[in-house]
Amino acid sequence: MINDDTIKKLENLTPRLPIVPETQAVTSYPIRGGGCEGYGLWRDDAVAVQRFRIYKGTKFPSQTYDAREWLIVYDGLLRITIKGGTEEIIDVVPAEHVCLEFNTSHMIEALEDTWGVRVTVPRRS
């Protein structure tokens, strides 16, 4: 069951979670209001690629990664809220994408059942 304690634990773990699960792995994330599945397509030290499905109504808590992240939607509708000096809201529709820069705090909400591809490139020393 997802409750506020579970969400708080996820928020605390997020900076330590791998950006994308192992290749060929299917990972389910139960999230308040819905959930999502991630299908690992490719992962090495330089890049990770994941196909995802996020269910309508799913709202991911604020998250930040030390990586550049592209979210490409091919079916459905995502709303990305970027936190910073000012708040920016971006709706990502099929055939469009959003690029989140390193350490960009953002929240994700699925306004429809959504399929997409996520590409992450960690910061290089």
N, CA, C and O atoms as CSV, one atom per row, in Angstrom:
chain,resi,resn,atom,element,x,y,z
A,1,MET,N,N,0.840,-1.182,0.000
A,1,MET,CA,C,0.000,0.000,0.000
A,1,MET,C,C,0.888,1.248,0.000
A,1,MET,O,O,1.860,1.333,0.751
A,2,ILE,N,N,0.547,2.190,-0.833
A,2,ILE,CA,C,1.301,3.430,-0.928
A,2,ILE,C,C,0.678,4.433,0.029
A,2,ILE,O,O,-0.517,4.719,-0.045
A,3,ASN,N,N,1.495,4.962,0.926
A,3,ASN,CA,C,1.043,6.001,1.847
A,3,ASN,C,C,2.146,7.044,1.958
A,3,ASN,O,O,3.171,6.943,1.285
A,4,ASP,N,N,1.937,8.040,2.802
A,4,ASP,CA,C,2.915,9.120,2.911
A,4,ASP,C,C,4.278,8.619,3.382
A,4,ASP,O,O,5.302,9.135,2.934
A,5,ASP,N,N,4.317,7.620,4.281
A,5,ASP,CA,C,5.592,7.068,4.737
A,5,ASP,C,C,6.345,6.398,3.595
A,5,ASP,O,O,7.565,6.526,3.488
A,6,THR,N,N,5.608,5.676,2.733
A,6,THR,CA,C,6.230,5.019,1.589
A,6,THR,C,C,6.795,6.050,0.629
A,6,THR,O,O,7.908,5.887,0.128
A,7,ILE,N,N,6.037,7.111,0.366
A,7,ILE,CA,C,6.508,8.179,-0.523
A,7,ILE,C,C,7.758,8.834,0.069
A,7,ILE,O,O,8.709,9.102,-0.665
A,8,LYS,N,N,7.779,9.095,1.364
A,8,LYS,CA,C,8.939,9.707,2.014
A,8,LYS,C,C,10.165,8.801,1.864
A,8,LYS,O,O,11.261,9.290,1.592
A,9,LYS,N,N,9.991,7.485,2.038
A,9,LYS,CA,C,11.106,6.546,1.871
A,9,LYS,C,C,11.625,6.590,0.434
A,9,LYS,O,O,12.835,6.569,0.211
A,10,LEU,N,N,10.708,6.652,-0.548
A,10,LEU,CA,C,11.116,6.732,-1.942
A,10,LEU,C,C,11.893,8.019,-2.200
A,10,LEU,O,O,12.909,8.003,-2.894
A,11,GLU,N,N,11.421,9.128,-1.647
A,11,GLU,CA,C,12.124,10.400,-1.828
A,11,GLU,C,C,13.532,10.328,-1.244
A,11,GLU,O,O,14.471,10.872,-1.826
A,12,ASN,N,N,13.687,9.668,-0.107
A,12,ASN,CA,C,15.014,9.544,0.516
A,12,ASN,C,C,15.921,8.613,-0.268
A,12,ASN,O,O,17.134,8.820,-0.308
A,13,LEU,N,N,15.353,7.590,-0.892
A,13,LEU,CA,C,16.146,6.632,-1.656
A,13,LEU,C,C,16.515,7.121,-3.048
A,13,LEU,O,O,17.535,6.703,-3.596
A,14,THR,N,N,15.704,7.998,-3.629
A,14,THR,CA,C,15.842,8.379,-5.033
A,14,THR,C,C,17.273,8.739,-5.438
A,14,THR,O,O,17.724,8.258,-6.478
A,15,PRO,N,N,18.016,9.558,-4.679
A,15,PRO,CA,C,19.365,9.886,-5.135
A,15,PRO,C,C,20.289,8.670,-5.212
A,15,PRO,O,O,21.300,8.724,-5.911
A,16,ARG,N,N,19.971,7.572,-4.514
A,16,ARG,CA,C,20.840,6.407,-4.501
A,16,ARG,C,C,20.382,5.306,-5.450
A,16,ARG,O,O,21.091,4.316,-5.632
A,17,LEU,N,N,19.203,5.465,-6.059
A,17,LEU,CA,C,18.695,4.427,-6.945
A,17,LEU,C,C,19.447,4.438,-8.275
A,17,LEU,O,O,19.865,5.497,-8.744
A,18,PRO,N,N,19.622,3.253,-8.887
A,18,PRO,CA,C,20.213,3.245,-10.230
A,18,PRO,C,C,19.283,3.976,-11.181
A,18,PRO,O,O,18.063,3.931,-11.028
A,19,ILE,N,N,19.860,4.643,-12.154
A,19,ILE,CA,C,19.060,5.452,-13.059
A,19,ILE,C,C,18.119,4.575,-13.870
A,19,ILE,O,O,16.956,4.933,-14.056
A,20,VAL,N,N,18.585,3.456,-14.349
A,20,VAL,CA,C,17.762,2.518,-15.104
A,20,VAL,C,C,18.140,1.116,-14.643
A,20,VAL,O,O,19.324,0.814,-14.491
A,21,PRO,N,N,17.150,0.259,-14.419
A,21,PRO,CA,C,17.458,-1.112,-14.008
A,21,PRO,C,C,18.287,-1.843,-15.052
A,21,PRO,O,O,18.488,-1.341,-16.159
A,22,GLU,N,N,18.757,-3.001,-14.706
A,22,GLU,CA,C,19.562,-3.811,-15.617
A,22,GLU,C,C,18.831,-4.043,-16.934
A,22,GLU,O,O,17.601,-4.031,-16.983
A,23,THR,N,N,19.601,-4.254,-18.002
A,23,THR,CA,C,19.036,-4.530,-19.316
A,23,THR,C,C,18.150,-5.763,-19.237
A,23,THR,O,O,18.470,-6.731,-18.547
A,24,GLN,N,N,17.048,-5.716,-19.943
A,24,GLN,CA,C,16.046,-6.776,-20.021
A,24,GLN,C,C,15.215,-6.911,-18.754
A,24,GLN,O,O,14.277,-7.708,-18.726
A,25,ALA,N,N,15.528,-6.167,-17.720
A,25,ALA,CA,C,14.749,-6.239,-16.482
A,25,ALA,C,C,13.457,-5.452,-16.648
A,25,ALA,O,O,13.423,-4.419,-17.315
A,26,VAL,N,N,12.405,-5.955,-16.033
A,26,VAL,CA,C,11.143,-5.233,-15.964
A,26,VAL,C,C,10.953,-4.847,-14.512
A,26,VAL,O,O,10.920,-5.705,-13.630
A,27,THR,N,N,10.828,-3.554,-14.267
A,27,THR,CA,C,10.691,-3.065,-12.907
A,27,THR,C,C,9.355,-2.343,-12.776
A,27,THR,O,O,9.014,-1.498,-13.603
A,28,SER,N,N,8.604,-2.680,-11.735
A,28,SER,CA,C,7.335,-2.005,-11.465
A,28,SER,C,C,7.524,-1.040,-10.314
A,28,SER,O,O,8.161,-1.365,-9.312
A,29,TYR,N,N,6.965,0.148,-10.464
A,29,TYR,CA,C,7.035,1.169,-9.441
A,29,TYR,C,C,5.615,1.536,-9.023
A,29,TYR,O,O,4.935,2.255,-9.755
A,30,PRO,N,N,5.146,1.062,-7.869
A,30,PRO,CA,C,3.827,1.522,-7.407
A,30,PRO,C,C,3.967,2.944,-6.862
A,30,PRO,O,O,4.751,3.184,-5.943
A,31,ILE,N,N,3.229,3.859,-7.414
A,31,ILE,CA,C,3.314,5.271,-7.050
A,31,ILE,C,C,1.910,5.759,-6.725
A,31,ILE,O,O,0.926,5.265,-7.276
A,32,ARG,N,N,1.828,6.731,-5.827
A,32,ARG,CA,C,0.520,7.290,-5.472
A,32,ARG,C,C,-0.256,7.673,-6.722
A,32,ARG,O,O,0.248,8.385,-7.591
A,33,GLY,N,N,-1.479,7.194,-6.798
A,33,GLY,CA,C,-2.347,7.539,-7.915
A,33,GLY,C,C,-2.211,6.611,-9.104
A,33,GLY,O,O,-2.953,6.765,-10.073
A,34,GLY,N,N,-1.292,5.648,-9.075
A,34,GLY,CA,C,-1.122,4.767,-10.232
A,34,GLY,C,C,0.125,3.919,-10.117
A,34,GLY,O,O,0.316,3.211,-9.128
A,35,GLY,N,N,0.963,3.990,-11.113
A,35,GLY,CA,C,2.201,3.220,-11.119
A,35,GLY,C,C,2.819,3.247,-12.495
A,35,GLY,O,O,2.282,3.848,-13.425
A,36,CYS,N,N,3.958,2.589,-12.613
A,36,CYS,CA,C,4.598,2.502,-13.912
A,36,CYS,C,C,5.466,1.260,-13.973
A,36,CYS,O,O,5.837,0.685,-12.950
A,37,GLU,N,N,5.777,0.864,-15.189
A,37,GLU,CA,C,6.738,-0.203,-15.436
A,37,GLU,C,C,7.847,0.342,-16.301
A,37,GLU,O,O,7.617,1.141,-17.208
A,38,GLY,N,N,9.052,-0.102,-16.007
A,38,GLY,CA,C,10.206,0.256,-16.815
A,38,GLY,C,C,10.827,-1.008,-17.384
A,38,GLY,O,O,10.984,-2.000,-16.672
A,39,TYR,N,N,11.180,-0.978,-18.658
A,39,TYR,CA,C,11.770,-2.108,-19.356
A,39,TYR,C,C,13.183,-1.706,-19.770
A,39,TYR,O,O,13.356,-0.913,-20.695
A,40,GLY,N,N,14.190,-2.245,-19.094
A,40,GLY,CA,C,15.576,-1.889,-19.387
A,40,GLY,C,C,15.981,-2.351,-20.776
A,40,GLY,O,O,15.894,-3.543,-21.073
A,41,LEU,N,N,16.420,-1.439,-21.632
A,41,LEU,CA,C,16.828,-1.762,-22.991
A,41,LEU,C,C,18.345,-1.792,-23.135
A,41,LEU,O,O,18.891,-2.648,-23.831
A,42,TRP,N,N,19.026,-0.851,-22.471
A,42,TRP,CA,C,20.489,-0.769,-22.580
A,42,TRP,C,C,21.018,-0.070,-21.349
A,42,TRP,O,O,20.414,0.887,-20.866
A,43,ARG,N,N,22.151,-0.544,-20.832
A,43,ARG,CA,C,22.777,0.125,-19.693
A,43,ARG,C,C,24.255,-0.193,-19.676
A,43,ARG,O,O,24.655,-1.357,-19.695
A,44,ASP,N,N,25.068,0.859,-19.641
A,44,ASP,CA,C,26.494,0.728,-19.373
A,44,ASP,C,C,26.910,1.985,-18.621
A,44,ASP,O,O,26.051,2.753,-18.190
A,45,ASP,N,N,28.209,2.209,-18.455
A,45,ASP,CA,C,28.661,3.362,-17.665
A,45,ASP,C,C,28.368,4.701,-18.328
A,45,ASP,O,O,28.359,5.732,-17.656
A,46,ALA,N,N,28.127,4.700,-19.643
A,46,ALA,CA,C,27.983,5.959,-20.368
A,46,ALA,C,C,26.542,6.361,-20.647
A,46,ALA,O,O,26.249,7.548,-20.792
A,47,VAL,N,N,25.630,5.377,-20.723
A,47,VAL,CA,C,24.248,5.688,-21.096
A,47,VAL,C,C,23.326,4.562,-20.620
A,47,VAL,O,O,23.736,3.406,-20.514
A,48,ALA,N,N,22.089,4.921,-20.339
A,48,ALA,CA,C,21.066,3.932,-20.007
A,48,ALA,C,C,19.799,4.292,-20.779
A,48,ALA,O,O,19.440,5.463,-20.898
A,49,VAL,N,N,19.126,3.260,-21.302
A,49,VAL,CA,C,17.917,3.463,-22.083
A,49,VAL,C,C,16.824,2.552,-21.506
A,49,VAL,O,O,17.047,1.367,-21.257
A,50,GLN,N,N,15.661,3.129,-21.305
A,50,GLN,CA,C,14.550,2.387,-20.715
A,50,GLN,C,C,13.265,2.744,-21.459
A,50,GLN,O,O,13.004,3.913,-21.744
A,51,ARG,N,N,12.479,1.736,-21.763
A,51,ARG,CA,C,11.127,1.940,-22.288
A,51,ARG,C,C,10.212,1.954,-21.071
A,51,ARG,O,O,10.385,1.138,-20.166
A,52,PHE,N,N,9.243,2.862,-21.030
A,52,PHE,CA,C,8.391,2.951,-19.845
A,52,PHE,C,C,6.919,3.046,-20.207
A,52,PHE,O,O,6.540,3.471,-21.299
A,53,ARG,N,N,6.103,2.631,-19.240
A,53,ARG,CA,C,4.653,2.814,-19.310
A,53,ARG,C,C,4.240,3.408,-17.969
A,53,ARG,O,O,4.506,2.830,-16.915
A,54,ILE,N,N,3.588,4.563,-18.018
A,54,ILE,CA,C,3.106,5.221,-16.805
A,54,ILE,C,C,1.589,5.324,-16.913
A,54,ILE,O,O,1.051,5.792,-17.917
A,55,TYR,N,N,0.917,4.880,-15.866
A,55,TYR,CA,C,-0.543,4.856,-15.879
A,55,TYR,C,C,-1.130,6.231,-15.566
A,55,TYR,O,O,-0.588,6.986,-14.759
A,56,LYS,N,N,-2.242,6.536,-16.218
A,56,LYS,CA,C,-2.950,7.802,-16.010
A,56,LYS,C,C,-3.184,8.029,-14.516
A,56,LYS,O,O,-3.608,7.129,-13.791
A,57,GLY,N,N,-2.897,9.244,-14.080
A,57,GLY,CA,C,-3.089,9.613,-12.684
A,57,GLY,C,C,-1.855,9.451,-11.815
A,57,GLY,O,O,-1.831,9.921,-10.678
A,58,THR,N,N,-0.822,8.788,-12.341
A,58,THR,CA,C,0.413,8.598,-11.577
A,58,THR,C,C,1.121,9.936,-11.405
A,58,THR,O,O,1.294,10.690,-12.363
A,59,LYS,N,N,1.529,10.218,-10.167
A,59,LYS,CA,C,2.275,11.441,-9.864
A,59,LYS,C,C,3.555,11.050,-9.132
A,59,LYS,O,O,3.514,10.620,-7.979
A,60,PHE,N,N,4.690,11.203,-9.812
A,60,PHE,CA,C,5.974,10.932,-9.181
A,60,PHE,C,C,6.334,12.106,-8.282
A,60,PHE,O,O,6.128,13.260,-8.658
A,61,PRO,N,N,6.869,11.824,-7.101
A,61,PRO,CA,C,7.327,12.912,-6.239
A,61,PRO,C,C,8.525,13.616,-6.882
A,61,PRO,O,O,9.113,13.116,-7.841
A,62,SER,N,N,8.871,14.766,-6.347
A,62,SER,CA,C,10.026,15.508,-6.851
A,62,SER,C,C,11.261,14.618,-6.840
A,62,SER,O,O,11.523,13.914,-5.864
A,63,GLN,N,N,12.019,14.655,-7.937
A,63,GLN,CA,C,13.217,13.835,-8.063
A,63,GLN,C,C,14.308,14.618,-8.765
A,63,GLN,O,O,14.038,15.529,-9.548
A,64,THR,N,N,15.544,14.249,-8.474
A,64,THR,CA,C,16.716,14.914,-9.050
A,64,THR,C,C,17.778,13.861,-9.300
A,64,THR,O,O,18.006,13.003,-8.447
A,65,TYR,N,N,18.435,13.907,-10.456
A,65,TYR,CA,C,19.508,12.965,-10.779
A,65,TYR,C,C,20.737,13.733,-11.236
A,65,TYR,O,O,20.626,14.803,-11.836
A,66,ASP,N,N,21.907,13.181,-10.949
A,66,ASP,CA,C,23.143,13.758,-11.454
A,66,ASP,C,C,23.398,13.174,-12.845
A,66,ASP,O,O,24.416,12.531,-13.105
A,67,ALA,N,N,22.430,13.427,-13.721
A,67,ALA,CA,C,22.472,12.913,-15.086
A,67,ALA,C,C,21.617,13.822,-15.956
A,67,ALA,O,O,20.714,14.500,-15.466
A,68,ARG,N,N,21.912,13.827,-17.245
A,68,ARG,CA,C,21.026,14.485,-18.209
A,68,ARG,C,C,20.015,13.414,-18.613
A,68,ARG,O,O,20.383,12.268,-18.871
A,69,GLU,N,N,18.752,13.791,-18.666
A,69,GLU,CA,C,17.690,12.818,-18.889
A,69,GLU,C,C,16.751,13.314,-19.984
A,69,GLU,O,O,16.254,14.439,-19.928
A,70,TRP,N,N,16.513,12.460,-20.981
A,70,TRP,CA,C,15.548,12.754,-22.029
A,70,TRP,C,C,14.343,11.845,-21.834
A,70,TRP,O,O,14.498,10.637,-21.654
A,71,LEU,N,N,13.154,12.413,-21.867
A,71,LEU,CA,C,11.915,11.652,-21.837
A,71,LEU,C,C,11.228,11.884,-23.173
A,71,LEU,O,O,10.866,13.011,-23.510
A,72,ILE,N,N,11.052,10.808,-23.928
A,72,ILE,CA,C,10.457,10.872,-25.257
A,72,ILE,C,C,9.132,10.111,-25.194
A,72,ILE,O,O,9.109,8.924,-24.866
A,73,VAL,N,N,8.046,10.785,-25.503
A,73,VAL,CA,C,6.721,10.171,-25.444
A,73,VAL,C,C,6.327,9.723,-26.845
A,73,VAL,O,O,6.459,10.479,-27.807
A,74,TYR,N,N,5.836,8.473,-26.955
A,74,TYR,CA,C,5.304,8.046,-28.246
A,74,TYR,C,C,3.826,7.672,-28.182
A,74,TYR,O,O,3.222,7.384,-29.215
A,75,ASP,N,N,3.233,7.673,-26.990
A,75,ASP,CA,C,1.789,7.483,-26.857
A,75,ASP,C,C,1.376,8.015,-25.495
A,75,ASP,O,O,1.967,7.634,-24.484
A,76,GLY,N,N,0.378,8.885,-25.444
A,76,GLY,CA,C,-0.098,9.412,-24.173
A,76,GLY,C,C,0.297,10.862,-23.958
A,76,GLY,O,O,0.568,11.595,-24.910
A,77,LEU,N,N,0.326,11.269,-22.680
A,77,LEU,CA,C,0.593,12.671,-22.342
A,77,LEU,C,C,1.197,12.755,-20.942
A,77,LEU,O,O,0.598,12.297,-19.970
A,78,LEU,N,N,2.381,13.341,-20.850
A,78,LEU,CA,C,3.041,13.579,-19.569
A,78,LEU,C,C,3.096,15.064,-19.277
A,78,LEU,O,O,3.277,15.878,-20.182
A,79,ARG,N,N,2.940,15.412,-18.010
A,79,ARG,CA,C,3.158,16.790,-17.562
A,79,ARG,C,C,4.399,16.776,-16.673
A,79,ARG,O,O,4.450,16.077,-15.661
A,80,ILE,N,N,5.392,17.560,-17.071
A,80,ILE,CA,C,6.638,17.674,-16.315
A,80,ILE,C,C,6.652,19.045,-15.656
A,80,ILE,O,O,6.509,20.064,-16.331
A,81,THR,N,N,6.823,19.070,-14.347
A,81,THR,CA,C,6.956,20.327,-13.614
A,81,THR,C,C,8.400,20.445,-13.180
A,81,THR,O,O,8.899,19.638,-12.396
A,82,ILE,N,N,9.069,21.467,-13.704
A,82,ILE,CA,C,10.479,21.698,-13.398
A,82,ILE,C,C,10.557,22.777,-12.329
A,82,ILE,O,O,10.006,23.869,-12.473
A,83,LYS,N,N,11.258,22.438,-11.256
A,83,LYS,CA,C,11.434,23.380,-10.147
A,83,LYS,C,C,12.761,24.089,-10.332
A,83,LYS,O,O,13.737,23.488,-10.781
A,84,GLY,N,N,12.797,25.331,-9.996
A,84,GLY,CA,C,14.026,26.112,-10.102
A,84,GLY,C,C,13.738,27.495,-9.574
A,84,GLY,O,O,12.932,27.658,-8.658
A,85,GLY,N,N,14.392,28.500,-10.144
A,85,GLY,CA,C,14.108,29.870,-9.754
A,85,GLY,C,C,12.635,30.186,-9.973
A,85,GLY,O,O,11.994,30.849,-9.158
A,86,THR,N,N,12.113,29.694,-11.101
A,86,THR,CA,C,10.675,29.780,-11.379
A,86,THR,C,C,10.218,28.387,-11.768
A,86,THR,O,O,11.012,27.574,-12.240
A,87,GLU,N,N,8.943,28.114,-11.569
A,87,GLU,CA,C,8.398,26.806,-11.917
A,87,GLU,C,C,8.005,26.813,-13.386
A,87,GLU,O,O,7.380,27.759,-13.864
A,88,GLU,N,N,8.374,25.752,-14.100
A,88,GLU,CA,C,8.031,25.629,-15.518
A,88,GLU,C,C,7.249,24.330,-15.703
A,88,GLU,O,O,7.655,23.283,-15.197
A,89,ILE,N,N,6.136,24.393,-16.422
A,89,ILE,CA,C,5.316,23.215,-16.681
A,89,ILE,C,C,5.363,22.925,-18.175
A,89,ILE,O,O,5.096,23.797,-19.003
A,90,ILE,N,N,5.712,21.670,-18.506
A,90,ILE,CA,C,5.832,21.257,-19.907
A,90,ILE,C,C,4.951,20.031,-20.119
A,90,ILE,O,O,5.092,19.036,-19.407
A,91,ASP,N,N,4.048,20.093,-21.089
A,91,ASP,CA,C,3.267,18.926,-21.479
A,91,ASP,C,C,3.979,18.264,-22.653
A,91,ASP,O,O,4.265,18.903,-23.665
A,92,VAL,N,N,4.259,16.972,-22.499
A,92,VAL,CA,C,4.987,16.226,-23.524
A,92,VAL,C,C,4.000,15.288,-24.217
A,92,VAL,O,O,3.442,14.386,-23.591
A,93,VAL,N,N,3.792,15.510,-25.517
A,93,VAL,CA,C,2.836,14.753,-26.320
A,93,VAL,C,C,3.602,13.794,-27.235
A,93,VAL,O,O,4.823,13.899,-27.341
A,94,PRO,N,N,2.910,12.860,-27.898
A,94,PRO,CA,C,3.604,11.930,-28.787
A,94,PRO,C,C,4.485,12.636,-29.818
A,94,PRO,O,O,4.117,13.664,-30.387
A,95,ALA,N,N,5.656,12.048,-30.034
A,95,ALA,CA,C,6.689,12.539,-30.952
A,95,ALA,C,C,7.425,13.757,-30.415
A,95,ALA,O,O,8.225,14.353,-31.135
A,96,GLU,N,N,7.176,14.138,-29.173
A,96,GLU,CA,C,7.897,15.250,-28.543
A,96,GLU,C,C,8.734,14.696,-27.390
A,96,GLU,O,O,8.576,13.546,-26.981
A,97,HIS,N,N,9.627,15.542,-26.878
A,97,HIS,CA,C,10.484,15.122,-25.774
A,97,HIS,C,C,10.791,16.309,-24.869
A,97,HIS,O,O,10.557,17.465,-25.222
A,98,VAL,N,N,11.318,15.992,-23.702
A,98,VAL,CA,C,11.848,17.007,-22.804
A,98,VAL,C,C,13.234,16.543,-22.393
A,98,VAL,O,O,13.456,15.351,-22.181
A,99,CYS,N,N,14.171,17.485,-22.279
A,99,CYS,CA,C,15.519,17.183,-21.805
A,99,CYS,C,C,15.696,17.868,-20.452
A,99,CYS,O,O,15.580,19.089,-20.340
A,100,LEU,N,N,15.977,17.069,-19.435
A,100,LEU,CA,C,16.197,17.589,-18.086
A,100,LEU,C,C,17.696,17.623,-17.832
A,100,LEU,O,O,18.376,16.601,-17.924
A,101,GLU,N,N,18.194,18.790,-17.518
A,101,GLU,CA,C,19.620,18.958,-17.299
A,101,GLU,C,C,20.045,18.336,-15.961
A,101,GLU,O,O,19.203,17.963,-15.145
A,102,PHE,N,N,21.343,18.233,-15.754
A,102,PHE,CA,C,21.905,17.672,-14.534
A,102,PHE,C,C,21.299,18.346,-13.302
A,102,PHE,O,O,21.163,19.568,-13.252
A,103,ASN,N,N,20.940,17.533,-12.313
A,103,ASN,CA,C,20.443,18.015,-11.018
A,103,ASN,C,C,19.238,18.953,-11.128
A,103,ASN,O,O,19.096,19.887,-10.339
A,104,THR,N,N,18.380,18.699,-12.108
A,104,THR,CA,C,17.150,19.472,-12.256
A,104,THR,C,C,16.047,18.795,-11.447
A,104,THR,O,O,15.694,17.647,-11.716
A,105,SER,N,N,15.512,19.492,-10.473
A,105,SER,CA,C,14.414,18.965,-9.675
A,105,SER,C,C,13.144,19.016,-10.518
A,105,SER,O,O,12.793,20.058,-11.073
A,106,HIS,N,N,12.457,17.869,-10.607
A,106,HIS,CA,C,11.263,17.805,-11.442
A,106,HIS,C,C,10.274,16.797,-10.888
A,106,HIS,O,O,10.643,15.872,-10.163
A,107,MET,N,N,9.014,16.989,-11.240
A,107,MET,CA,C,7.936,16.059,-10.919
A,107,MET,C,C,7.304,15.630,-12.233
A,107,MET,O,O,7.292,16.387,-13.203
A,108,ILE,N,N,6.775,14.404,-12.256
A,108,ILE,CA,C,6.158,13.860,-13.462
A,108,ILE,C,C,4.736,13.414,-13.124
A,108,ILE,O,O,4.501,12.754,-12.112
A,109,GLU,N,N,3.795,13.787,-13.992
A,109,GLU,CA,C,2.412,13.350,-13.841
A,109,GLU,C,C,1.922,12.829,-15.186
A,109,GLU,O,O,2.104,13.479,-16.216
A,110,ALA,N,N,1.297,11.649,-15.172
A,110,ALA,CA,C,0.715,11.094,-16.399
A,110,ALA,C,C,-0.731,11.563,-16.511
A,110,ALA,O,O,-1.576,11.187,-15.698
A,111,LEU,N,N,-1.009,12.381,-17.514
A,111,LEU,CA,C,-2.366,12.859,-17.745
A,111,LEU,C,C,-3.184,11.845,-18.541
A,111,LEU,O,O,-4.413,11.909,-18.567
A,112,GLU,N,N,-2.491,10.911,-19.188
A,112,GLU,CA,C,-3.094,9.778,-19.890
A,112,GLU,C,C,-2.167,8.579,-19.659
A,112,GLU,O,O,-1.022,8.757,-19.241
A,113,ASP,N,N,-2.649,7.365,-19.926
A,113,ASP,CA,C,-1.733,6.232,-19.964
A,113,ASP,C,C,-0.670,6.583,-20.996
A,113,ASP,O,O,-0.994,6.960,-22.122
A,114,THR,N,N,0.602,6.460,-20.613
A,114,THR,CA,C,1.680,6.981,-21.456
A,114,THR,C,C,2.782,5.942,-21.646
A,114,THR,O,O,3.219,5.296,-20.694
A,115,TRP,N,N,3.217,5.798,-22.891
A,115,TRP,CA,C,4.374,4.985,-23.249
A,115,TRP,C,C,5.466,5.920,-23.737
A,115,TRP,O,O,5.190,6.908,-24.417
A,116,GLY,N,N,6.710,5.606,-23.388
A,116,GLY,CA,C,7.803,6.431,-23.850
A,116,GLY,C,C,9.146,5.757,-23.681
A,116,GLY,O,O,9.239,4.597,-23.281
A,117,VAL,N,N,10.182,6.510,-23.994
A,117,VAL,CA,C,11.565,6.059,-23.864
A,117,VAL,C,C,12.301,7.083,-23.023
A,117,VAL,O,O,12.147,8.291,-23.207
A,118,ARG,N,N,13.101,6.584,-22.100
A,118,ARG,CA,C,13.903,7.436,-21.217
A,118,ARG,C,C,15.375,7.134,-21.470
A,118,ARG,O,O,15.804,5.982,-21.404
A,119,VAL,N,N,16.140,8.180,-21.758
A,119,VAL,CA,C,17.577,8.043,-21.968
A,119,VAL,C,C,18.268,8.893,-20.917
A,119,VAL,O,O,17.965,10.077,-20.766
A,120,THR,N,N,19.208,8.280,-20.183
A,120,THR,CA,C,19.949,9.026,-19.172
A,120,THR,C,C,21.441,8.880,-19.424
A,120,THR,O,O,21.939,7.794,-19.719
A,121,VAL,N,N,22.139,10.000,-19.300
A,121,VAL,CA,C,23.586,10.033,-19.447
A,121,VAL,C,C,24.153,10.651,-18.174
A,121,VAL,O,O,23.957,11.841,-17.928
A,122,PRO,N,N,24.861,9.852,-17.355
A,122,PRO,CA,C,25.402,10.385,-16.106
A,122,PRO,C,C,26.511,11.409,-16.364
A,122,PRO,O,O,27.142,11.422,-17.421
A,123,ARG,N,N,26.721,12.248,-15.382
A,123,ARG,CA,C,27.790,13.246,-15.470
A,123,ARG,C,C,29.123,12.531,-15.585
A,123,ARG,O,O,29.369,11.554,-14.878
A,124,ARG,N,N,29.972,13.004,-16.456
A,124,ARG,CA,C,31.309,12.434,-16.661
A,124,ARG,C,C,32.329,13.293,-15.934
A,124,ARG,O,O,32.242,14.520,-15.948
A,125,SER,N,N,33.280,12.655,-15.309
A,125,SER,CA,C,34.329,13.425,-14.589
A,125,SER,C,C,35.309,14.026,-15.549
A,125,SER,O,O,36.250,14.700,-15.130
